[in-house]
């Protein structure tokens, strides 16, 4: 494959189901739908962790969470592992970011040759240290904000995304014509449709008269699984909603999806105007999804599809079009970018390690299996998703019962087979796959040990509990 430029369009909290091209009956995402039609749509793409910091560290490095050990919202990437950005920059490629990175600081060497309008961690690079308060779990007093703020209007986040789109268009107007001798990589990262669920009025109005019905059962009922009960108690968003606020929140979320889509339209039009579209690989992806009330959960942090499943679209010269059902992950992005610009990615020695999506596009792999894991705030233990074929196993460390779902026969995960005796062999097979990647108990112990050390460095439990809390990362 010939060398090409790379444009990565990244969003935050965009559930895979919340796009027209993935079959949602209400979502209005015409730009992304056109990108899917002109390119390749991966139908089973996943986040390596349903939380920003961990997922974005994997996107940068191609490593799984237990490998880079950016476990939580207080343990960010800061250049401690080589990223695809470092590798491109070392070979004199222009590699530029515009928008949200969510690394520790712009003062760190994250690998980019330039960071424009970056969002990094709040609290002076500490992020959200309350994530470290897991034994016992602390309190999350900001949960009421999600329902209270939902509706039409503008926010710091939507203002920021407009600025990101403007800056990206400006960059594409100026620089592609100047960079003739080597491919460039541009990472454009929006915060929409991440909460606060406040959508600009014109995009909120797109959904007037639409009943934002849930994909699955929702409501105040607590989940049966003991770990999920603890998580739902901590992230207690659902109890603050009533039917009108729930409807406003859903309408605003889809309004933000459409707002995001319009910003992406502007960037892709600028790419076309630059003359570089024909020699540019375009990727659209999100760091994780959004539960939006399904199963009684809001935001992310669980292993249901709306939280851990992501959209992934790819368009480029010489690539096929249509759908690809191979299991893919954000850990594949590093190898994909390196292949596009002419670097040889590190070889994948096992099925779960990152591979160039170009190779998967050329030769779909039905046998591949993937990992996701969570070690962040609100959870009393670490847990791991192993996805293979039509099956999903969720293993909870510490002796808790597993969950098992038949994703072909039960795509909304309404029937948990985790303790069904008829599926014992299936659980054993998937657990065996999981242990090919890691030892869940050892990884869980390592995460807690690392977090205890960070907690001590921040002054201990009382000092961390006294730090400013927030429901979404401030822009400044």
C-alpha positions as CSV (number, residue, x, y, z in Angstrom):
1,X,0.0,0.0,0.0
2,X,1.3,3.5,-0.9
3,X,2.1,5.9,1.9
4,X,-0.7,8.3,2.9
5,X,-1.4,11.1,5.3
6,X,-3.6,10.3,8.3
7,X,-6.5,12.2,9.7
8,X,-8.0,10.8,12.9
9,X,-11.3,12.3,14.0
10,X,-11.9,11.3,17.6
11,X,-15.0,11.9,19.7
12,X,-15.7,11.3,23.4
13,X,-18.5,9.1,24.6
14,X,-20.1,8.2,21.3
15,X,-21.9,4.9,21.6
16,X,-21.6,2.6,18.5
17,X,-25.4,2.3,18.2
18,X,-25.8,6.1,18.2
19,X,-25.2,6.7,14.5
20,X,-27.4,6.3,11.5
21,X,-24.9,4.1,9.7
22,X,-25.0,1.6,12.6
23,X,-28.7,1.4,12.3
24,X,-30.1,3.8,14.8
25,X,-33.6,4.8,13.8
26,X,-33.4,8.3,15.2
27,X,-29.8,9.5,15.1
28,X,-29.1,12.1,12.4
29,X,-25.4,11.8,11.5
30,X,-25.3,12.4,7.7
31,X,-21.5,13.2,7.5
32,X,-20.5,10.0,9.3
33,X,-23.0,8.0,7.3
34,X,-21.4,9.2,4.1
35,X,-18.0,8.4,5.4
36,X,-19.2,4.9,6.2
37,X,-20.7,4.5,2.7
38,X,-17.4,5.7,1.0
39,X,-15.2,3.6,3.3
40,X,-15.2,0.7,5.7
41,X,-17.4,0.3,8.8
42,X,-16.2,-2.0,11.5
43,X,-19.2,-3.5,13.1
44,X,-17.6,-4.9,16.2
45,X,-15.1,-2.3,17.5
46,X,-14.3,-1.9,21.1
47,X,-12.6,0.4,23.6
48,X,-9.8,-1.3,25.7
49,X,-11.3,0.4,28.7
50,X,-14.7,2.3,29.1
51,X,-13.0,5.3,30.6
52,X,-11.2,8.2,29.0
53,X,-7.6,8.1,30.4
54,X,-7.1,4.4,30.1
55,X,-8.6,4.2,26.6
56,X,-6.6,7.1,25.3
57,X,-3.4,5.7,26.6
58,X,-4.1,2.5,24.6
59,X,-4.9,4.5,21.5
60,X,-1.6,6.3,21.8
61,X,0.6,3.3,22.5
62,X,-1.2,0.2,21.1
63,X,-0.9,-1.4,24.6
64,X,-3.6,-2.9,26.7
65,X,-4.4,-1.3,30.1
66,X,-2.4,-3.8,32.1
67,X,0.6,-3.1,29.9
68,X,0.7,0.7,30.1
69,X,-0.8,0.8,33.7
70,X,-2.8,4.0,33.2
71,X,-5.5,2.4,35.3
72,X,-7.7,5.2,36.3
73,X,-8.7,8.9,36.0
74,X,-5.7,9.8,38.2
75,X,-3.0,7.7,36.4
76,X,-2.6,9.4,32.9
77,X,-0.4,8.8,30.0
78,X,2.6,11.2,30.1
79,X,5.0,9.8,27.5
80,X,6.2,7.0,29.7
81,X,5.7,4.5,26.8
82,X,6.6,5.1,23.2
83,X,3.5,6.2,21.2
84,X,2.8,6.1,17.5
85,X,3.3,9.9,17.7
86,X,6.8,9.5,19.0
87,X,7.6,7.0,16.2
88,X,6.3,9.3,13.5
89,X,8.0,12.4,14.9
90,X,11.3,10.6,15.2
91,X,11.2,10.1,11.4
92,X,10.5,13.8,10.8
93,X,6.8,13.4,10.1
94,X,4.5,16.3,11.1
95,X,2.2,14.8,13.8
96,X,-0.2,17.4,15.2
97,X,-3.1,17.2,17.7
98,X,-6.0,19.6,17.9
99,X,-8.4,19.3,20.8
100,X,-8.8,16.9,23.7
101,X,-5.9,14.6,24.6
102,X,-6.5,13.9,28.3
103,X,-2.9,13.1,29.0
104,X,-1.2,14.5,32.1
105,X,0.2,17.8,30.8
106,X,1.3,19.7,27.7
107,X,4.7,20.0,29.5
108,X,5.2,16.2,29.0
109,X,6.6,14.8,25.8
110,X,3.5,13.0,24.6
111,X,5.0,12.5,21.1
112,X,3.2,15.2,19.1
113,X,5.3,17.8,17.2
114,X,2.6,20.3,18.1
115,X,-0.5,20.3,20.4
116,X,-3.1,22.9,19.6
117,X,-6.0,23.6,22.0
118,X,-5.2,20.6,24.1
119,X,-7.3,19.5,27.1
120,X,-5.2,17.7,29.7
121,X,-6.0,16.7,33.2
122,X,-7.5,19.0,35.8
123,X,-6.1,19.5,39.3
124,X,-2.7,20.3,38.0
125,X,-2.3,17.0,36.2
126,X,-3.8,14.9,39.0
127,X,-7.0,14.5,37.1
128,X,-9.9,13.0,39.3
129,X,-8.0,11.5,42.2
130,X,-11.2,10.4,43.9
131,X,-11.0,7.5,41.5
132,X,-8.3,6.1,43.8
133,X,-10.8,5.8,46.7
134,X,-11.9,2.2,46.0
135,X,-11.3,0.4,49.3
136,X,-13.8,1.5,50.6
137,X,-15.6,3.3,47.8
138,X,-16.0,7.0,48.4
139,X,-19.0,9.2,47.5
140,X,-19.8,10.9,44.3
141,X,-21.8,14.0,45.1
142,X,-21.9,15.4,41.6
143,X,-24.2,12.8,40.1
144,X,-27.2,15.1,40.3
145,X,-25.7,17.5,37.7
146,X,-26.3,15.1,34.7
147,X,-30.1,15.3,35.0
148,X,-30.2,18.9,36.3
149,X,-28.3,20.3,33.3
150,X,-29.7,18.3,30.5
151,X,-31.4,20.2,27.7
152,X,-30.8,22.8,24.9
153,X,-28.2,25.5,25.0
154,X,-24.4,26.1,24.7
155,X,-21.7,24.9,27.1
156,X,-18.0,25.2,27.5
157,X,-17.7,21.9,25.7
158,X,-19.7,22.9,22.6
159,X,-17.8,26.2,22.4
160,X,-14.6,24.2,22.6
161,X,-15.6,21.8,19.8
162,X,-16.4,24.8,17.5
163,X,-12.9,26.1,18.2
164,X,-11.4,22.7,17.5
165,X,-13.2,22.5,14.1
166,X,-12.1,26.0,13.2
167,X,-8.5,25.3,14.1
168,X,-8.5,22.0,12.2
169,X,-9.9,23.7,9.1
170,X,-7.3,26.4,9.4
171,X,-4.5,23.8,9.7
172,X,-5.7,21.8,6.7
173,X,-5.9,25.1,4.7
174,X,-2.3,26.0,5.5
175,X,-0.1,22.9,6.0
176,X,-0.8,20.0,3.6
177,X,0.5,22.0,0.6
178,X,3.7,22.8,2.5
179,X,4.4,19.2,3.5
180,X,5.3,17.6,0.2
181,X,8.1,15.2,1.0
182,X,6.5,13.1,3.8
183,X,3.1,12.1,5.0
184,X,1.5,14.0,7.9
185,X,-0.8,12.9,10.7
186,X,-3.5,15.1,12.2
187,X,-5.4,14.0,15.3
188,X,-8.6,16.1,15.7
189,X,-10.3,15.4,19.0
190,X,-13.7,16.7,20.0
191,X,-15.4,16.3,23.4
192,X,-18.9,15.8,22.1
193,X,-21.2,14.0,22.7
194,X,-19.7,13.7,26.2
195,X,-21.9,15.2,29.0
196,X,-23.0,17.7,30.1
197,X,-25.9,16.8,28.0
198,X,-26.5,20.3,26.7
199,X,-27.0,20.5,22.9
200,X,-27.0,23.7,20.8
201,X,-30.6,24.6,20.1
202,X,-30.6,23.9,16.3
203,X,-29.3,20.4,16.9
204,X,-31.6,19.8,19.9
205,X,-34.5,20.8,17.7
206,X,-33.6,18.2,15.1
207,X,-35.2,15.7,17.5
208,X,-38.4,17.6,18.3
209,X,-41.3,15.3,18.3
210,X,-39.1,12.2,18.4
211,X,-39.7,9.9,21.4
212,X,-36.2,8.9,22.5
213,X,-37.1,5.4,23.4
214,X,-34.5,3.2,25.1
215,X,-32.9,0.4,23.3
216,X,-33.4,-1.8,26.3
217,X,-35.2,-1.7,29.6
218,X,-34.3,1.3,31.8
219,X,-35.4,2.6,35.1
220,X,-34.5,2.7,38.7
221,X,-34.3,-1.0,39.3
222,X,-30.8,-2.0,40.5
223,X,-28.8,-4.6,38.7
224,X,-28.7,-8.1,40.2
225,X,-24.9,-8.6,39.9
226,X,-23.2,-7.7,43.2
227,X,-20.4,-5.6,41.6
228,X,-22.8,-3.8,39.3
229,X,-24.9,-3.0,42.3
230,X,-22.0,-1.3,43.9
231,X,-21.2,0.6,40.7
232,X,-24.8,1.8,40.3
233,X,-24.8,2.9,43.9
234,X,-21.7,5.0,43.4
235,X,-22.5,6.4,39.9
236,X,-26.0,7.2,41.1
237,X,-27.2,9.2,38.1
238,X,-30.4,7.3,37.5
239,X,-32.1,8.3,40.8
240,X,-32.0,12.0,39.8
241,X,-34.0,11.5,36.6
242,X,-37.7,11.6,36.1
243,X,-39.5,11.0,32.8
244,X,-39.2,14.6,31.4
245,X,-35.5,15.0,32.4
246,X,-34.7,11.6,31.0
247,X,-36.3,12.5,27.7
248,X,-34.4,15.9,27.6
249,X,-31.1,14.1,28.3
250,X,-31.6,11.6,25.5
251,X,-32.7,14.3,23.1
252,X,-29.6,16.4,24.1
253,X,-27.3,13.4,23.7
254,X,-28.5,12.8,20.1
255,X,-28.4,16.6,19.5
256,X,-24.7,16.5,20.5
257,X,-24.1,13.6,18.1
258,X,-25.6,15.7,15.3
259,X,-23.5,18.7,16.5
260,X,-20.4,16.6,16.4
261,X,-21.3,15.3,12.9
262,X,-21.6,18.9,11.7
263,X,-18.2,19.8,13.0
264,X,-16.7,16.7,11.3
265,X,-18.4,17.9,8.1
266,X,-16.5,21.1,8.3
267,X,-13.2,19.3,8.8
268,X,-13.7,16.9,5.9
269,X,-14.8,19.7,3.6
270,X,-11.5,21.5,4.5
271,X,-9.6,18.3,3.7
272,X,-11.3,18.1,0.3
273,X,-10.5,21.8,-0.3
274,X,-6.8,21.2,0.6
275,X,-6.4,18.8,-2.3
276,X,-5.0,16.1,0.0
277,X,-8.2,14.0,0.5
278,X,-7.2,11.5,-2.1
279,X,-4.0,10.7,-0.4
280,X,-5.3,10.7,3.2
281,X,-6.4,7.8,5.4
282,X,-9.4,9.0,7.4
283,X,-10.4,7.3,10.7
284,X,-13.4,8.1,12.8
285,X,-13.5,6.6,16.3
286,X,-14.5,7.3,19.9
287,X,-12.8,6.5,23.1
288,X,-15.8,4.7,24.6
289,X,-19.6,4.8,24.6
290,X,-22.5,6.1,26.7
291,X,-25.1,4.0,28.5
292,X,-27.8,6.7,28.3
293,X,-30.0,5.0,30.9
294,X,-29.9,1.5,29.4
295,X,-29.8,-1.2,32.1
296,X,-30.3,1.7,34.6
297,X,-26.8,3.1,34.0
298,X,-25.6,6.5,32.6
299,X,-22.2,7.5,31.2
300,X,-19.7,4.5,30.9
301,X,-17.6,2.3,33.2
302,X,-19.4,-1.0,32.6
303,X,-19.0,-3.7,30.0
304,X,-22.4,-3.5,28.3
305,X,-22.2,-2.7,24.6
306,X,-23.4,0.9,24.9
307,X,-20.4,1.6,27.2
308,X,-17.6,-0.4,25.7
309,X,-18.6,-0.6,22.0
310,X,-17.4,2.2,19.8
311,X,-17.9,3.3,16.2
312,X,-14.9,2.9,13.9
313,X,-15.0,4.1,10.3
314,X,-12.0,4.1,7.9
315,X,-11.7,5.5,4.4
316,X,-8.6,5.5,2.2
317,X,-6.9,4.8,-1.1
318,X,-6.9,1.2,-2.0
319,X,-9.1,0.1,0.9
320,X,-12.3,-1.9,0.4
321,X,-15.7,-0.5,1.2
322,X,-18.6,-2.0,3.1
323,X,-18.7,-3.7,6.5
324,X,-16.0,-5.7,8.3
325,X,-17.1,-7.9,11.2
326,X,-13.7,-8.6,12.7
327,X,-13.3,-7.7,16.3
328,X,-11.1,-4.6,16.5
329,X,-10.0,-2.2,19.2
330,X,-8.4,1.2,19.8
331,X,-5.2,-0.8,20.4
332,X,-5.1,-1.3,16.6
333,X,-4.8,2.4,15.8
334,X,-1.1,2.8,16.5
335,X,-0.2,0.0,14.0
336,X,-2.7,1.4,11.5
337,X,-1.1,4.9,11.5
338,X,2.4,3.5,11.3
339,X,1.5,1.3,8.3
340,X,-0.2,4.3,6.5
341,X,2.8,6.6,6.7
342,X,5.2,3.9,5.6
343,X,6.6,2.6,8.9
344,X,6.6,-1.1,9.7
345,X,4.5,-1.7,12.8
346,X,5.8,-4.0,15.5
347,X,4.5,-7.5,14.6
348,X,1.6,-8.9,16.6
349,X,2.6,-12.1,18.2
350,X,-0.8,-13.1,19.5
351,X,-4.4,-12.7,18.2
352,X,-5.3,-9.9,20.7
353,X,-2.3,-7.6,20.0
354,X,-2.7,-4.5,17.9
355,X,-2.6,-5.0,14.1
356,X,-3.0,-2.6,11.2
357,X,-6.6,-2.2,10.3
358,X,-5.5,-2.2,6.7
359,X,-4.5,-5.9,7.1
360,X,-7.8,-6.7,8.8
361,X,-9.6,-4.9,5.9
362,X,-7.8,-7.1,3.4
363,X,-8.2,-10.3,5.3
364,X,-11.0,-10.4,8.0
365,X,-10.3,-12.6,10.9
366,X,-13.3,-14.3,12.4
367,X,-11.2,-16.1,15.1
368,X,-9.8,-13.0,16.7
369,X,-10.6,-12.3,20.4
370,X,-10.3,-9.0,22.3
371,X,-9.9,-7.6,25.8
372,X,-11.3,-4.7,27.7
373,X,-10.8,-3.9,31.4
374,X,-11.8,-1.4,34.1
375,X,-9.9,-0.4,37.2
376,X,-11.2,3.1,37.8
377,X,-13.4,4.9,40.3
378,X,-16.8,3.5,41.4
379,X,-15.7,-0.2,41.3
380,X,-14.7,-2.3,44.3
381,X,-12.7,-4.6,42.0
382,X,-11.2,-4.8,38.5
383,X,-13.1,-6.5,35.8
384,X,-12.3,-7.8,32.3
385,X,-14.3,-8.4,29.1
386,X,-13.2,-11.1,26.8
387,X,-15.0,-11.0,23.4
388,X,-14.8,-13.8,20.9
389,X,-17.1,-14.9,18.1
390,X,-20.7,-14.2,19.3
391,X,-19.8,-14.4,22.9
392,X,-18.9,-11.9,25.7
393,X,-17.5,-13.0,29.1
394,X,-17.2,-10.4,31.9
395,X,-14.8,-11.7,34.6
396,X,-14.8,-9.9,38.0
397,X,-11.7,-10.3,40.1
398,X,-12.0,-11.4,43.7
399,X,-14.3,-14.3,43.3
400,X,-17.4,-12.5,42.1
401,X,-19.7,-14.3,39.7
402,X,-19.0,-13.8,35.9
403,X,-21.4,-12.5,33.3
404,X,-21.9,-14.2,29.9
405,X,-23.9,-13.0,27.0
406,X,-24.8,-14.4,23.6
407,X,-24.4,-11.3,21.5
408,X,-26.0,-12.9,18.4
409,X,-29.1,-14.2,20.1
410,X,-29.3,-11.4,22.8
411,X,-27.7,-8.2,21.4
412,X,-29.1,-6.0,24.2
413,X,-27.7,-8.3,26.9
414,X,-30.9,-8.9,28.6
415,X,-30.1,-12.5,29.6
416,X,-27.1,-13.1,31.7
417,X,-25.8,-16.7,31.3
418,X,-23.0,-16.2,33.8
419,X,-24.2,-18.7,36.3
420,X,-26.3,-20.9,33.9
421,X,-25.1,-24.5,34.3
422,X,-25.8,-25.2,30.6
423,X,-23.1,-22.7,29.6
424,X,-20.3,-23.8,31.9
425,X,-18.1,-25.1,29.1
426,X,-18.5,-21.9,27.2
427,X,-17.5,-19.8,30.2
428,X,-14.4,-22.1,30.8
429,X,-13.4,-21.7,27.1
430,X,-13.6,-17.9,27.2
431,X,-11.9,-17.7,30.6
432,X,-9.1,-19.8,29.1
433,X,-8.7,-17.2,26.4
434,X,-8.7,-14.4,29.0
435,X,-5.8,-16.1,30.8
436,X,-3.8,-16.4,27.6
437,X,-3.6,-12.6,27.9
438,X,-3.3,-12.0,31.6
439,X,-3.8,-13.3,35.1
440,X,-6.9,-11.4,36.3
441,X,-6.1,-11.6,40.0
442,X,-2.5,-10.6,39.6
443,X,-3.5,-7.6,37.3
444,X,-6.2,-6.6,39.8
445,X,-3.6,-6.7,42.7
446,X,-1.1,-4.7,40.6
447,X,-3.7,-2.0,39.9
448,X,-4.6,-1.6,43.5
449,X,-1.0,-1.5,44.5
450,X,-0.2,1.2,41.9
451,X,-3.2,3.2,43.0
452,X,-2.2,2.9,46.7
453,X,1.2,4.4,45.8
454,X,-0.4,7.3,43.9
455,X,-2.9,7.9,46.8
456,X,0.1,8.1,49.2
457,X,1.9,10.5,46.8
458,X,-1.2,12.8,46.8
459,X,-1.2,12.9,50.6
460,X,-3.5,10.1,51.5
461,X,-7.2,9.4,51.5
462,X,-8.3,12.5,53.4
463,X,-6.2,14.8,51.3
464,X,-7.6,13.3,48.1
465,X,-11.2,13.4,49.3
466,X,-10.8,17.2,49.9
467,X,-9.6,17.9,46.3
468,X,-12.1,19.6,44.0
469,X,-14.5,17.1,42.4
470,X,-16.3,17.4,39.1
471,X,-18.7,15.5,36.9
472,X,-16.8,16.3,33.6
473,X,-13.3,17.5,33.0
474,X,-13.1,21.3,33.0
475,X,-11.9,23.0,29.8
476,X,-9.3,25.0,31.8
